[in-house]
C-alpha cells in the first residue's frame, strides 16, 4: 500500500526519505509546534516570543502547569475530509490514539441532504 502511494513521487523523480503516519504527525505537531519541545527547551510554544518572559510557577503557562505532580496532556483532534484522528499526548509520547471514520465530508453530505443544498453551497 505504501509503495503504491509512493509511486507517484517516483514517477516525477522525487526521492522520498521519510513517511510519517497521521497519528505520529499529529503528535509531532503538538510536541514541536504547540508545546515547543526542542525549540527553546523551556516548554514555551514556538511562535510565542511575546510570552517567553520569565514566569513564576504560579503564573506558569497553562501548557506547562502540572496538577499534583502529574504531567499535563494535550488532546488533539485532526478532522480530515473522510477520516479523523484523535491523539492524547504529553508531548513526548502518544498516550492514546484512535482513528475515527468520520470527517468533514460526512457533515457536508448531511447538510446537502437535510437542507437540500449542493455540495459546494454546503461547504461554504
C-alpha positions as CSV (number, residue, x, y, z in Angstrom):
1,X,0.0,0.0,0.0
2,X,2.8,2.4,0.9
3,X,4.7,1.5,-2.3
4,X,1.6,2.2,-4.4
5,X,1.3,5.7,-2.7
6,X,4.9,6.5,-3.2
7,X,4.8,5.5,-6.9
8,X,3.5,9.0,-7.9
9,X,6.7,10.5,-6.4
10,X,8.9,8.1,-8.2
11,X,7.1,8.9,-11.5
12,X,8.0,12.5,-11.2
13,X,11.6,11.8,-9.9
14,X,11.0,13.0,-6.3
15,X,13.0,11.0,-3.8
16,X,11.1,10.4,-0.5
17,X,13.2,9.9,2.6
18,X,10.6,9.8,5.3
19,X,6.9,8.9,5.6
20,X,5.1,9.8,8.7
21,X,1.7,8.3,9.6
22,X,-1.1,10.7,10.6
23,X,-1.2,10.0,14.3
24,X,2.5,10.4,14.7
25,X,2.4,13.6,12.6
26,X,-0.3,15.0,14.8
27,X,1.7,14.1,17.9
28,X,4.8,15.8,16.5
29,X,2.7,18.9,15.6
30,X,1.6,19.1,19.3
31,X,5.1,18.4,20.6
32,X,7.1,20.8,18.4
33,X,4.6,23.4,17.2
34,X,2.3,23.7,20.2
35,X,4.4,22.7,23.1
36,X,7.7,23.9,21.6
37,X,9.7,20.8,22.5
38,X,13.3,21.1,21.3
39,X,12.9,24.8,20.3
40,X,14.0,26.6,23.4
41,X,13.9,23.8,25.9
42,X,11.6,25.7,28.3
43,X,8.3,24.3,27.1
44,X,7.2,27.6,25.5
45,X,5.3,27.1,22.3
46,X,7.0,28.0,19.1
47,X,6.0,31.5,17.9
48,X,5.1,32.6,21.5
49,X,8.0,35.0,21.7
50,X,5.9,37.7,23.3
51,X,5.2,35.5,26.3
52,X,8.7,34.0,26.8
53,X,9.5,36.3,29.7
54,X,10.2,34.5,32.9
55,X,7.1,33.4,34.8
56,X,6.7,32.3,38.4
57,X,5.4,28.8,39.0
58,X,2.1,30.1,40.0
59,X,1.8,32.1,36.7
60,X,3.2,29.4,34.5
61,X,1.9,29.0,31.0
62,X,-1.1,26.6,31.0
63,X,0.6,24.1,28.7
64,X,3.4,23.6,31.3
65,X,1.5,23.5,34.5
66,X,1.1,20.3,36.4
67,X,-1.5,19.3,38.9
68,X,-0.4,17.2,41.9
69,X,2.9,16.4,40.2
70,X,1.2,14.8,37.2
71,X,2.3,15.7,33.7
72,X,-0.2,17.7,31.6
73,X,-1.5,16.2,28.4
74,X,-2.9,17.6,25.3
75,X,-5.9,16.2,23.3
76,X,-5.6,16.9,19.6
77,X,-8.3,16.1,17.0
78,X,-7.4,16.2,13.3
79,X,-10.6,16.3,11.3
80,X,-9.9,15.3,7.7
81,X,-12.1,15.1,4.7
82,X,-13.1,11.5,5.2
83,X,-11.4,10.4,8.5
84,X,-10.3,12.0,11.7
85,X,-7.6,11.1,14.3
86,X,-7.7,11.7,18.0
87,X,-4.4,11.7,19.9
88,X,-3.7,12.3,23.6
89,X,0.0,13.1,24.2
90,X,2.2,14.6,26.8
91,X,4.4,16.0,24.1
92,X,6.9,13.1,24.5
93,X,4.8,10.1,23.6
94,X,1.4,9.1,22.3
95,X,-0.6,8.1,25.3
96,X,-3.8,7.2,23.4
97,X,-4.8,7.3,19.8
98,X,-7.9,6.4,17.8
99,X,-8.8,6.7,14.2
100,X,-12.4,8.0,13.7
101,X,-14.1,7.0,10.4
102,X,-15.9,10.4,10.2
103,X,-14.6,13.5,8.6
104,X,-15.7,16.9,7.2
105,X,-17.3,15.4,4.1
106,X,-19.7,13.5,6.3
107,X,-21.0,16.7,7.8
108,X,-21.2,18.4,4.4
109,X,-23.2,15.4,3.0
110,X,-25.6,15.6,5.9
111,X,-26.1,19.4,5.2
112,X,-26.8,18.7,1.5
113,X,-29.4,16.1,2.4
114,X,-31.2,17.9,5.2
115,X,-31.0,21.4,3.8
116,X,-31.2,20.4,0.1
117,X,-28.0,22.2,-0.8
118,X,-25.4,21.5,-3.4
119,X,-22.2,20.1,-2.0
120,X,-20.4,23.4,-3.0
121,X,-23.1,25.5,-1.1
122,X,-22.9,23.3,1.9
123,X,-19.1,23.7,2.0
124,X,-19.5,27.4,2.4
